[in-house]
Amino acid sequence: MKILLPVTHDLHRRNWLDSGAEAVLKARGHRVIVTYPVRRHPTIRRLLRLGSIVARARRGSRTYRHKLTLPRPLLDRAAIAAWHRTADPEGTARRIEARLPVPSEALNLLLGMRPNILLWPTLIHDDSADDLVKAARRLGVPVIAAPASWDTLTTKGAFLVRPDALLVWGEVSARHAERDHGFARGASFTEGERWQVAVTGPPHWDHYAEPRAAKPRTKVLIAGTSVAYWQDEADLAGRLTENFPGRVIYRRHPRRGGEWSWKACLELRDQLDETTVVVAAFSTVIVEAALQGVPSCIVEFGNGLPPLAEYEHMSDVISSDGVIRCDSYHFLKQAVNAILMSGATEHGVHLSRAWARKVADADGRCRERIAEALECYAARGSF
């Protein structure tokens, strides 16, 4: 089977190339052709994306309602006002996207290699592969999208260029795929039914299942946010460092001073191995920690930090076992100290891992499940 894999972000390179996912596909006898498409019409597509956000806010999503309140450039604010006056913002955005011409190089690439599948790692809202996907749809090549994270389907708007099927991190994302994006899903293949969603797990988390030496858990890991909501994040890290000297690891998000690299991914795994408790606001590290049996203290105070319940994916997390909500620094310090003193109970570890597996089905076989799902779809046109 020939698989075309567009890589449009360092995150996709890390998750699909550096993690070994591509190598697993090749080891199973498939030819993987990696391409690096260039983004076209970025301003137009950003404005079209705002139409999707307006539409989903209009349908009652707290996540997208809050996104519309964030500071934006003048052009974006004007576009949002225009979308508010449109009867069907999302449908209109899709129709405009469909009228954008498909570049000849995208068509020629597909005609030249004739792939069996286009495997599309995607952030949805900012993707240079849109034209390649449109070319694949025109030529009848199946497009299997892999949303980049567990929250992608609830925070990035609609697919303006729709794939045929999805590979998602967990059961929670599968539910979002069906409810918010209209993809048919199921647990098994039944003759005559076309399942469009496969739960595979994140390919770059298989390394957590690799054997490694146990370490004493003594650290407090602060996981930074991906966007500038938490304005005093660094100040809080400084206060915790003073209160727990020698214990605190402050890890900035890649979008705020970190990096999207495989080295950083392995470094996080090693840090979690010696962590007793995670402190975070908006962060996927909360899920990774829970899979390792590490509890999290969720910060619900600070400058610029919106109510976490305004974001649906975080609303799910903050009500989970192994997560402690902290509405003041005093409460946070007490909670961190209590966990450092007593550690996590065996019962608590079990509950934490149980909910985290629903978010990300990470058990060391994610890359193999991805390969199996692609092979199934190529043979049946369904999962």
C-alpha positions as CSV (number, residue, x, y, z in Angstrom):
1,M,0.0,0.0,0.0
2,K,1.2,3.5,-0.9
3,I,0.5,6.1,1.8
4,L,1.0,9.8,1.3
5,L,1.9,11.6,4.5
6,P,1.8,15.4,4.4
7,V,3.9,17.0,7.3
8,T,2.9,20.6,7.9
9,H,4.1,21.3,11.4
10,D,7.0,20.3,13.7
11,L,4.4,18.6,15.9
12,H,3.4,16.3,13.0
13,R,7.1,15.5,12.3
14,R,7.5,14.6,16.0
15,N,4.3,12.5,16.2
16,W,4.6,10.6,12.9
17,L,8.2,10.5,11.9
18,D,10.4,10.8,15.0
19,S,8.1,8.6,17.1
20,G,8.5,5.7,14.8
21,A,4.9,5.6,13.4
22,E,6.2,5.9,9.8
23,A,8.8,3.2,10.5
24,V,6.1,0.8,11.7
25,L,4.1,1.3,8.5
26,K,7.2,0.6,6.5
27,A,8.0,-2.5,8.5
28,R,4.6,-3.8,7.6
29,G,5.5,-3.5,3.9
30,H,3.9,-0.2,3.1
31,R,5.5,2.6,1.1
32,V,5.2,5.9,2.9
33,I,5.9,9.1,0.9
34,V,6.4,12.2,3.1
35,T,5.6,15.6,1.6
36,Y,5.8,19.1,2.9
37,P,3.0,21.2,1.3
38,V,3.1,25.0,1.3
39,R,0.1,26.9,2.8
40,R,-1.8,28.9,0.3
41,H,-4.4,31.7,0.9
42,P,-3.5,31.8,4.6
43,T,-5.5,35.0,5.3
44,I,-8.6,33.9,3.5
45,R,-8.5,30.5,5.2
46,R,-8.1,32.1,8.6
47,L,-11.1,34.2,8.0
48,L,-13.1,31.2,6.8
49,R,-12.2,29.4,10.0
50,L,-13.7,32.3,12.0
51,G,-17.0,31.5,10.2
52,S,-16.9,28.0,11.7
53,I,-16.2,29.4,15.2
54,V,-19.2,31.8,14.9
55,A,-21.4,29.0,13.7
56,R,-20.5,26.7,16.6
57,A,-20.8,29.4,19.2
58,R,-24.3,30.1,17.8
59,R,-25.2,26.5,18.3
60,G,-24.4,26.8,22.0
61,S,-20.7,25.8,22.4
62,R,-19.2,27.4,25.4
63,T,-15.7,26.7,24.0
64,Y,-16.4,28.7,20.8
65,R,-18.3,31.4,22.6
66,H,-15.3,32.1,24.7
67,K,-12.9,32.0,21.7
68,L,-14.9,34.9,20.2
69,T,-14.1,37.0,23.2
70,L,-10.3,36.7,22.9
71,P,-8.2,39.7,21.6
72,R,-8.0,39.6,17.8
73,P,-6.6,41.8,15.0
74,L,-8.9,44.4,13.4
75,L,-9.4,42.3,10.2
76,D,-10.5,39.3,12.3
77,R,-12.9,41.3,14.4
78,A,-14.5,42.7,11.2
79,A,-14.8,39.2,9.8
80,I,-16.5,37.9,12.9
81,A,-19.0,40.8,12.7
82,A,-19.7,39.8,9.1
83,W,-20.1,36.1,10.0
84,H,-22.6,37.1,12.7
85,R,-24.8,38.6,10.0
86,T,-24.6,35.4,7.9
87,A,-27.4,32.9,8.0
88,D,-25.1,29.8,7.7
89,P,-21.5,30.8,8.5
90,E,-20.0,27.3,8.4
91,G,-21.8,26.3,5.3
92,T,-20.8,29.5,3.6
93,A,-17.2,29.1,4.6
94,R,-17.2,25.5,3.2
95,R,-18.6,26.8,-0.1
96,I,-16.0,29.5,-0.4
97,E,-13.2,27.0,0.4
98,A,-14.6,24.7,-2.3
99,R,-14.2,27.5,-4.8
100,L,-10.5,28.1,-4.0
101,P,-8.6,26.5,-6.9
102,V,-6.6,23.3,-6.4
103,P,-3.0,24.0,-7.3
104,S,-1.7,21.9,-10.3
105,E,1.3,20.7,-8.2
106,A,-1.1,19.0,-5.7
107,L,-2.9,17.2,-8.5
108,N,0.3,16.3,-10.3
109,L,1.8,14.8,-7.1
110,L,-1.2,12.6,-6.6
111,L,-1.4,11.6,-10.2
112,G,2.3,10.8,-10.2
113,M,2.4,8.5,-7.2
114,R,-1.2,7.2,-7.1
115,P,-1.4,6.6,-3.4
116,N,-3.9,4.2,-1.9
117,I,-4.5,6.5,1.1
118,L,-3.7,10.1,2.1
119,L,-2.9,10.0,5.8
120,W,-3.5,13.5,7.1
121,P,-2.1,14.6,10.5
122,T,-4.0,17.8,11.1
123,L,-4.5,20.7,13.5
124,I,-7.7,21.6,11.4
125,H,-7.5,25.3,12.0
126,D,-4.0,25.9,10.5
127,D,-3.2,23.4,7.9
128,S,-1.0,23.6,4.8
129,A,-2.4,20.3,3.5
130,D,-5.9,21.6,2.6
131,D,-5.1,21.8,-1.1
132,L,-3.6,18.3,-1.1
133,V,-6.7,17.0,0.6
134,K,-8.9,18.7,-2.0
135,A,-6.9,17.2,-4.8
136,A,-7.2,13.7,-3.2
137,R,-10.9,14.1,-2.9
138,R,-11.2,15.1,-6.5
139,L,-9.2,12.1,-7.7
140,G,-11.0,9.6,-5.4
141,V,-8.1,8.9,-3.0
142,P,-9.4,8.1,0.5
143,V,-8.4,10.8,3.1
144,I,-7.8,9.5,6.6
145,A,-7.3,12.5,9.0
146,A,-5.6,12.2,12.4
147,P,-6.5,15.2,14.6
148,A,-3.3,16.3,16.4
149,S,-4.6,16.1,19.9
150,W,-7.4,15.0,22.2
151,D,-9.1,18.4,22.1
152,T,-8.7,19.2,18.4
153,L,-12.3,18.2,17.5
154,T,-13.8,20.5,20.2
155,T,-11.5,23.6,19.9
156,K,-10.5,24.1,16.3
157,G,-13.7,24.5,14.4
158,A,-15.0,22.4,11.5
159,F,-13.2,20.6,8.7
160,L,-13.7,23.0,5.8
161,V,-12.2,20.3,3.6
162,R,-13.7,17.1,4.9
163,P,-11.8,13.8,5.2
164,D,-13.4,10.4,4.7
165,A,-12.5,9.1,8.1
166,L,-10.7,9.8,11.3
167,L,-8.0,8.3,13.6
168,V,-8.6,9.6,17.1
169,W,-6.8,9.4,20.5
170,G,-9.6,7.9,22.6
171,E,-13.3,7.2,23.2
172,V,-13.9,10.8,24.2
173,S,-12.6,12.1,20.8
174,A,-14.6,9.4,19.0
175,R,-17.8,10.8,20.7
176,H,-16.8,14.3,19.6
177,A,-16.2,13.1,16.1
178,E,-19.8,11.8,15.9
179,R,-21.6,14.5,17.8
180,D,-19.7,17.6,16.6
181,H,-18.6,16.6,13.1
182,G,-21.1,14.0,11.9
183,F,-18.7,11.0,11.5
184,A,-20.3,7.6,11.8
185,R,-18.6,5.4,14.4
186,G,-18.7,2.0,16.0
187,A,-16.7,-0.6,17.8
188,S,-16.5,-3.2,15.1
189,F,-17.1,-3.7,11.4
190,T,-20.5,-5.0,10.4
191,E,-21.4,-5.8,6.8
192,G,-23.2,-3.0,5.2
193,E,-22.1,-0.4,7.8
194,R,-19.4,2.2,7.2
195,W,-17.6,3.1,10.4
196,Q,-15.6,6.3,9.9
197,V,-13.8,6.6,13.2
198,A,-11.1,4.4,14.6
199,V,-9.7,4.8,18.1
200,T,-5.9,4.2,17.8
201,G,-4.3,6.4,20.5
202,P,-1.5,8.9,20.0
203,P,1.5,7.4,18.2
204,H,4.1,9.4,20.1
205,W,3.0,8.1,23.4
206,D,4.0,4.5,22.8
207,H,7.3,5.3,24.4
208,Y,5.6,5.4,27.8
209,A,5.2,1.6,27.6
210,E,9.0,1.0,27.0
211,P,10.8,-0.6,30.0
212,R,12.8,1.8,32.1
213,A,14.3,2.0,35.5
214,A,12.1,3.2,38.3
215,K,12.9,6.6,39.9
216,P,11.9,8.1,43.2
217,R,9.0,10.4,42.8
218,T,9.9,13.7,44.5
219,K,9.2,16.4,42.0
220,V,6.5,19.0,41.3
221,L,6.1,19.4,37.5
222,I,4.6,22.7,36.3
223,A,3.2,22.3,32.8
224,G,2.7,25.6,31.0
225,T,-0.2,26.6,28.8
226,S,-0.1,26.6,25.0
227,V,-1.6,30.1,24.7
228,A,-1.2,33.3,26.7
229,Y,-4.2,32.9,28.9
230,W,-2.2,32.3,32.1
231,Q,-0.4,35.6,32.2
232,D,1.3,35.0,35.6
233,E,2.3,31.4,34.9
234,A,6.0,32.2,35.4
235,D,5.2,34.1,38.6
236,L,3.4,31.1,40.1
237,A,6.3,28.9,39.1
238,G,8.6,31.2,41.0
239,R,6.4,31.1,44.1
240,L,6.2,27.3,44.1
241,T,10.0,27.1,43.6
242,E,10.5,29.2,46.7
243,N,8.0,27.1,48.7
244,F,9.3,23.8,47.5
245,P,13.1,24.3,46.9
246,G,14.8,21.7,44.8
247,R,11.4,20.0,44.0
248,V,10.0,22.1,41.1
249,I,10.4,21.5,37.4
250,Y,8.9,24.3,35.3
251,R,8.2,23.1,31.7
252,R,7.1,25.7,29.2
253,H,4.7,24.7,26.4
254,P,6.4,24.5,23.0
255,R,4.4,27.5,21.8
256,R,5.8,29.6,24.7
257,G,9.4,28.8,24.8
258,G,9.6,25.0,24.5
259,E,10.1,23.0,21.4
260,W,8.2,20.4,19.3
261,S,11.0,17.8,19.2
262,W,11.3,14.1,20.0
263,K,14.1,15.0,22.4
264,A,11.6,17.2,24.4
265,C,9.0,14.4,24.3
266,L,11.4,11.9,25.9
267,E,12.5,14.5,28.4
268,L,8.9,15.0,29.5
269,R,8.5,11.2,30.0
270,D,11.7,11.2,32.1
271,Q,10.4,14.1,34.2
272,L,7.0,12.4,34.8
273,D,8.9,9.4,36.0
274,E,10.2,11.4,38.9
275,T,7.1,13.5,39.5
276,T,4.7,13.3,42.4
277,V,2.2,15.9,41.3
278,V,1.6,18.0,38.2
279,V,0.5,21.7,38.4
280,A,-1.3,22.9,35.3
281,A,-4.2,24.8,33.8
282,F,-4.7,24.0,30.1
283,S,-2.3,21.1,29.3
284,T,-2.3,17.7,27.7
285,V,0.4,16.8,30.3
286,I,-2.6,16.3,32.8
287,V,-3.6,13.3,30.7
288,E,-0.1,11.9,30.3
289,A,0.4,12.2,34.1
290,A,-2.8,10.4,34.8
291,L,-1.8,7.5,32.5
292,Q,1.4,7.3,34.7
293,G,-0.7,7.4,37.9
294,V,0.4,10.9,38.7
295,P,-2.3,13.3,40.1
296,S,-2.7,16.9,39.0
297,C,-3.5,20.2,40.7
298,I,-5.5,22.4,38.3
299,V,-5.0,26.1,38.7
300,E,-8.3,28.1,38.5
301,F,-6.9,31.5,39.6
302,G,-4.5,34.0,38.1
303,N,-4.3,36.8,35.6
304,G,-6.0,36.2,32.3
305,L,-7.0,32.6,33.1
306,P,-10.5,32.0,31.9
307,P,-12.9,29.6,33.7
308,L,-11.7,26.1,32.6
309,A,-15.3,24.9,32.4
310,E,-15.7,27.3,29.4
311,Y,-13.7,24.8,27.4
312,E,-15.5,21.5,27.0
313,H,-12.5,19.3,27.0
314,M,-11.2,20.8,30.2
315,S,-14.6,20.5,31.8
316,D,-14.3,16.8,31.3
317,V,-10.9,16.7,32.8
318,I,-11.5,18.9,35.9
319,S,-14.3,16.5,37.0
320,S,-12.1,13.5,36.7
321,D,-10.5,11.3,39.4
322,G,-6.9,12.3,40.3
323,V,-7.5,16.0,39.5
324,I,-7.7,18.6,42.3
325,R,-9.2,22.0,41.5
326,C,-7.4,24.8,43.2
327,D,-9.1,28.3,43.4
328,S,-6.3,30.0,45.4
329,Y,-2.6,29.8,45.8
330,H,-3.0,28.9,49.5
331,F,-5.2,25.9,48.5
332,L,-2.7,24.9,45.8
333,K,0.3,25.0,48.1
334,Q,-1.6,22.9,50.7
335,A,-2.7,20.3,48.0
336,V,0.8,20.0,46.6
337,N,2.3,19.6,50.1
338,A,-0.2,16.9,51.0
339,I,0.5,14.9,47.9
340,L,4.3,15.2,48.4
341,M,3.9,14.0,51.9
342,S,1.5,11.0,51.2
343,G,1.8,10.3,47.5
344,A,-1.0,8.8,45.4
345,T,-3.1,5.9,46.7
346,E,-3.3,2.7,44.7
347,H,-7.0,3.2,44.3
348,G,-6.5,6.8,43.1
349,V,-3.9,5.6,40.6
350,H,-6.3,3.1,39.2
351,L,-9.1,5.7,38.8
352,S,-6.7,8.2,37.2
353,R,-5.5,5.7,34.6
354,A,-9.1,4.6,33.9
355,W,-10.4,8.1,32.9
356,A,-7.1,8.9,31.1
357,R,-7.4,5.8,28.9
358,K,-10.8,7.1,27.7
359,V,-9.1,10.3,26.5
360,A,-6.0,8.7,25.1
361,D,-5.9,4.9,24.5
362,A,-2.1,4.7,25.1
363,D,-0.9,1.2,25.9
364,G,2.2,0.9,23.7
365,R,0.3,-0.4,20.7
366,C,-0.9,2.9,19.2
367,R,1.4,2.7,16.1
368,E,0.3,-0.8,15.4
369,R,-3.3,0.1,15.7
370,I,-2.8,3.0,13.3
371,A,-1.3,0.6,10.7
372,E,-4.1,-2.0,11.2
373,A,-6.8,0.7,10.8
374,L,-5.3,2.0,7.6
375,E,-5.0,-1.6,6.2
376,C,-8.6,-2.2,7.2
377,Y,-9.8,1.0,5.5
378,A,-7.8,0.3,2.3
379,A,-9.4,-3.2,2.1
380,R,-13.0,-2.4,3.1
381,G,-13.5,1.4,2.7
382,S,-14.4,1.3,6.4
383,F,-13.0,0.5,9.9
